[in-house]
């Protein structure tokens, strides 16, 4: 079995692809980290205001994309009952 010769152009392409993959992975990791932090803060605020959260509500919030978690955290300024949180989630 012989190894295939890799030209310098191919090597450059492989390295660019590797770096692009690393960059994309880093961006995804940072996005997941921001989403997790937003989720943690929002659920902490909800627990502070309403007490223990029902598991289904926590699950629904955890499934939200980052922008929606951030919007919910802002909406908490106006929500006064836990039922309103569920209604907000139903609308978004």
N, CA and C of each residue as an Amber inpcrd file, in Angstrom:
protein
   276
   0.8490000  -1.1620000   0.0000000   0.0000000   0.0000000   0.0000000
   0.9030000   1.2350000   0.0000000   0.6590000   2.1290000  -0.9470000
   1.4610000   3.3380000  -1.0180000   0.6030000   4.5440000  -0.6470000
   1.2720000   5.5440000  -0.1080000   0.5570000   6.7670000   0.2780000
   0.4830000   7.6970000  -0.9220000  -0.6290000   8.3490000  -1.0730000
  -0.8390000   9.2950000  -2.1560000  -0.0590000  10.5670000  -1.8680000
   0.5490000  11.1350000  -2.8850000   1.2990000  12.3810000  -2.7500000
   0.3100000  13.5410000  -2.6170000   0.5350000  14.4050000  -1.6480000
  -0.3130000  15.5760000  -1.4200000   0.4920000  16.8020000  -1.8290000
  -0.0510000  17.5230000  -2.7920000   0.6520000  18.7130000  -3.2770000
   0.5840000  19.8330000  -2.2410000   1.4320000  20.8270000  -2.4300000
   1.4240000  21.9680000  -1.5100000   0.0960000  22.7200000  -1.5850000
  -0.5150000  22.7900000  -2.7510000  -1.8210000  23.4490000  -2.8960000
  -2.8760000  22.6820000  -2.1030000  -2.8320000  21.3490000  -2.1880000
  -3.7810000  20.5300000  -1.4250000  -3.5570000  20.7140000   0.0760000
  -2.2680000  20.7510000   0.4790000  -1.9580000  20.9560000   1.8960000
  -2.5140000  22.2860000   2.3930000  -2.3700000  23.3270000   1.5860000
  -2.8930000  24.6480000   1.9590000  -4.4150000  24.5760000   2.0920000
  -5.0630000  23.9060000   1.1370000  -6.5240000  23.7520000   1.1960000
  -6.9680000  22.9750000   2.4190000  -6.2420000  21.9210000   2.7330000
  -6.5610000  21.1100000   3.9180000  -6.4160000  21.9520000   5.1890000
  -5.3510000  22.7140000   5.2760000  -5.1190000  23.5640000   6.4580000
  -6.1860000  24.6450000   6.5790000  -6.5650000  25.2580000   5.4530000
  -7.6280000  26.2720000   5.4900000  -8.9370000  25.6480000   5.9520000
  -9.2390000  24.4550000   5.4580000 -10.4500000  23.7570000   5.8770000
 -10.4300000  23.4260000   7.3620000  -9.2630000  22.9910000   7.8410000
  -9.1270000  22.6700000   9.2680000  -9.3450000  23.9150000  10.1180000
  -8.7360000  25.0260000   9.7320000  -8.8710000  26.2760000  10.4820000
 -10.3070000  26.7920000  10.4440000 -10.9490000  26.6670000   9.2870000
 -12.3490000  27.0850000   9.1700000 -13.2290000  26.2400000  10.0730000
 -12.9690000  24.9510000  10.1230000 -13.7250000  24.0540000  11.0020000
 -13.5290000  24.4070000  12.4710000 -12.2860000  24.7100000  12.8510000
 -12.0080000  25.1030000  14.2300000 -12.7350000  26.4040000  14.5870000
 -12.7090000  27.3550000  13.6500000 -13.3680000  28.6410000  13.8870000
 -14.8790000  28.4590000  14.0420000 -15.4510000  27.6480000  13.1720000
 -16.8950000  27.4060000  13.2460000 -17.2500000  26.6970000  14.5570000
 -16.4410000  25.7420000  14.9480000 -16.6700000  25.0350000  16.2040000
 -16.5820000  25.9720000  17.4040000 -15.6340000  26.8850000  17.3780000
 -15.4790000  27.8610000  18.4530000 -16.6980000  28.7740000  18.5290000
 -17.1550000  29.2430000  17.3680000 -18.3490000  30.0990000  17.3340000
 -19.5600000  29.3670000  17.9020000 -19.7350000  28.1060000  17.5170000
 -20.8640000  27.3300000  18.0330000 -20.7510000  27.1330000  19.5370000
 -19.5380000  26.8760000  20.0080000 -19.3270000  26.7030000  21.4410000
 -19.6310000  27.9720000  22.2200000 -19.2090000  29.1150000  21.6830000
 -19.4890000  30.3870000  22.3480000 -20.9910000  30.6670000  22.3680000
 -21.6800000  30.3730000  21.2700000 -23.1330000  30.5720000  21.1970000
 -23.8410000  29.6880000  22.2150000 -23.4220000  28.4450000  22.3230000
 -24.0200000  27.5380000  23.3030000 -23.7580000  28.0320000  24.7220000
 -22.5680000  28.5470000  24.9610000 -22.2370000  29.0760000  26.2800000
 -23.0930000  30.2880000  26.6320000 -23.2800000  31.1970000  25.6710000
 -24.1430000  32.3700000  25.9090000 -25.5800000  31.9420000  26.1740000
 -26.0560000  30.9650000  25.4040000 -27.4230000  30.4860000  25.5840000
 -27.5910000  29.8440000  26.9670000 -26.6030000  29.0610000  27.3670000
 -26.6680000  28.4080000  28.6780000 -26.6750000  29.4440000  29.8040000
 -25.8150000  30.4530000  29.7030000 -25.7780000  31.5080000  30.7200000
 -27.0930000  32.2750000  30.7770000 -27.6660000  32.5760000  29.6180000
 -28.9530000  33.2770000  29.5780000 -30.0400000  32.4160000  30.1970000
 -30.0290000  31.1280000  29.8980000 -31.0030000  30.1930000  30.4880000
 -30.8490000  30.1570000  32.0060000 -29.6220000  30.0350000  32.4830000
 -29.3760000  29.9790000  33.9270000 -29.8630000  31.2500000  34.6210000
 -29.5540000  32.3970000  34.0580000 -29.9880000  33.6610000  34.6530000
 -31.5120000  33.7690000  34.6520000 -32.1290000  33.4360000  33.5410000
 -33.5850000  33.5410000  33.4390000 -34.2790000  32.6000000  34.4150000
 -33.8330000  31.3670000  34.5080000 -34.4680000  30.4420000  35.4530000
 -34.2030000  30.8490000  36.9000000 -33.0340000  31.4140000  37.1590000
 -32.7430000  31.9090000  38.5090000 -33.6990000  33.0560000  38.8760000
 -33.9340000  33.9660000  37.9280000 -34.8820000  35.0630000  38.1600000
 -36.3050000  34.5390000  38.3500000 -36.6740000  33.5610000  37.5450000
 -38.0100000  32.9640000  37.6800000 -38.1800000  32.2970000  39.0490000
 -37.1880000  31.5510000  39.4840000 -37.2650000  30.8950000  40.8060000
 -37.3260000  31.9250000  41.9250000 -36.5840000  33.0080000  41.7650000
 -36.6050000  34.0540000  42.7820000 -38.0000000  34.6830000  42.8830000
 -38.6220000  34.8940000  41.7470000 -39.9320000  35.5410000  41.7230000
 -41.0780000  34.5950000  42.0560000 -41.0250000  33.3470000  41.5250000
 -42.1720000  32.4450000  41.6420000 -41.9190000  31.1820000  42.4500000
 -40.7040000  30.9680000  42.9000000 -40.4020000  29.7380000  43.6330000
 -40.0200000  28.6150000  42.6790000 -40.1580000  27.3950000  43.1550000
 -39.7860000  26.2200000  42.3670000 -40.5660000  26.1830000  41.0590000
 -39.8620000  25.9540000  39.9650000 -40.4950000  25.9230000  38.6470000
 -40.9180000  24.4990000  38.2940000 -42.0800000  24.3580000  37.6720000
 -42.4750000  23.0310000  37.1810000 -41.4480000  22.5350000  36.1490000
 -41.1910000  21.2420000  36.1530000 -40.1830000  20.6650000  35.2600000
 -40.4960000  20.9400000  33.7940000 -41.7650000  20.8750000  33.4200000
 -42.1060000  21.0960000  32.0110000 -41.8010000  22.5330000  31.5900000
 -41.9790000  23.4740000  32.5010000 -41.6780000  24.8730000  32.1940000
 -40.1720000  25.0600000  32.0060000 -39.3910000  24.4670000  32.8790000
 -37.9270000  24.5420000  32.7490000 -37.4640000  23.9330000  31.4350000
 -38.0650000  22.8160000  31.0550000 -37.7150000  22.1460000  29.8110000
 -38.0430000  23.0220000  28.6100000 -39.2010000  23.6600000  28.6390000
 -39.6000000  24.5380000  27.5360000 -38.6420000  25.7180000  27.4010000
 -38.2490000  26.2930000  28.5260000 -37.3280000  27.4320000  28.4950000
 -35.9620000  26.9910000  27.9900000 -35.5130000  25.8330000  28.4450000
 -34.1970000  25.3290000  28.0450000 -34.1330000  25.0730000  26.5370000
 -35.2560000  24.7790000  25.9140000 -35.2860000  24.4950000  24.4790000
 -35.3080000  25.7620000  23.6180000 -35.4830000  26.9270000  24.2400000
 -35.5660000  28.1740000  23.4730000 -34.2080000  28.5610000  22.8920000
 -34.2150000  29.1810000  21.7190000 -32.9640000  29.7560000  21.2000000
 -32.5560000  30.9680000  22.0420000 -31.3180000  31.3710000  21.9200000
 -30.7570000  32.4500000  22.7330000 -31.6110000  33.7120000  22.6940000
 -32.0180000  34.1490000  21.5260000 -32.7870000  35.3960000  21.4090000
 -34.1010000  35.3180000  22.1890000 -34.7270000  34.1560000  22.1910000
 -35.9940000  33.9910000  22.9130000 -35.7710000  33.9510000  24.4290000
 -34.6900000  33.3350000  24.8640000 -34.3820000  33.3250000  26.3040000
 -34.1360000  34.7570000  26.7730000 -33.4020000  35.5190000  25.9670000
 -33.1530000  36.9150000  26.3230000 -34.4530000  37.7150000  26.3430000
 -35.3360000  37.4600000  25.3810000 -36.6290000  38.1560000  25.3480000
 -37.4670000  37.7910000  26.5680000 -37.4270000  36.5340000  26.9770000
 -38.1640000  36.1170000  28.1690000 -37.6130000  36.8020000  29.4080000
 -36.3150000  36.9160000  29.5070000 -35.7320000  37.5710000  30.6850000
 -36.1820000  39.0250000  30.7750000 -36.3360000  39.6830000  29.6230000
 -36.8500000  41.0530000  29.6200000 -38.3390000  41.0780000  29.9540000
 -39.0780000  40.1080000  29.4490000 -40.5260000  40.0410000  29.7140000
 -40.8100000  39.8200000  31.1970000 -39.8600000  39.2340000  31.9130000
 -40.0500000  38.9780000  33.3490000 -40.2980000  40.2670000  34.1330000
 -39.8810000  41.3800000  33.5760000 -40.1170000  42.6540000  34.2510000
 -41.6140000  42.9570000  34.3400000 -42.3940000  42.4020000  33.4070000
 -43.8290000  42.6710000  33.3610000 -44.6940000  41.5010000  33.8190000
 -44.1500000  40.2930000  33.8410000 -44.9380000  39.1200000  34.2120000
 -45.0670000  39.0390000  35.7280000 -46.2890000  38.7970000  36.1960000
 -46.5140000  38.7770000  37.6460000 -46.9400000  37.4160000  38.1790000
 -47.2970000  36.4880000  37.2850000 -47.7240000  35.1540000  37.7090000
 -47.0650000  34.1010000  36.8290000 -46.8910000  32.9320000  37.4060000
 -46.2590000  31.8430000  36.6660000 -47.0770000  31.4640000  35.4330000
 -48.3940000  31.5680000  35.5220000 -49.2460000  31.2760000  34.3570000
 -48.9320000  32.2080000  33.1950000 -48.5480000  33.4290000  33.4990000
 -48.1890000  34.3760000  32.4450000 -46.9080000  33.9500000  31.7230000
 -46.0220000  33.3010000  32.4380000 -44.7940000  32.7870000  31.8200000
 -45.1650000  31.7030000  30.8090000 -46.0470000  30.7910000  31.2000000
 -46.5000000  29.7410000  30.2810000 -47.1880000  30.3600000  29.0680000
 -48.0140000  31.3570000  29.2870000 -48.7090000  32.0280000  28.1790000
 -47.6970000  32.7080000  27.2560000 -46.6740000  33.3220000  27.8400000
 -45.6270000  33.9650000  27.0230000 -44.9410000  32.9140000  26.1530000
 -44.6160000  31.7640000  26.7480000 -43.9650000  30.6910000  26.0000000
 -44.8660000  30.1780000  24.8860000 -46.1780000  30.1140000  25.1260000
 -47.1170000  29.6510000  24.0980000 -47.1140000  30.6120000  22.8980000
 -46.9220000  31.8860000  23.1670000 -46.9380000  32.8940000  22.0900000
 -45.6200000  32.9530000  21.3250000 -44.5520000  32.4360000  21.8900000
 -43.2240000  32.5830000  21.2540000 -42.6760000  31.2600000  20.8300000
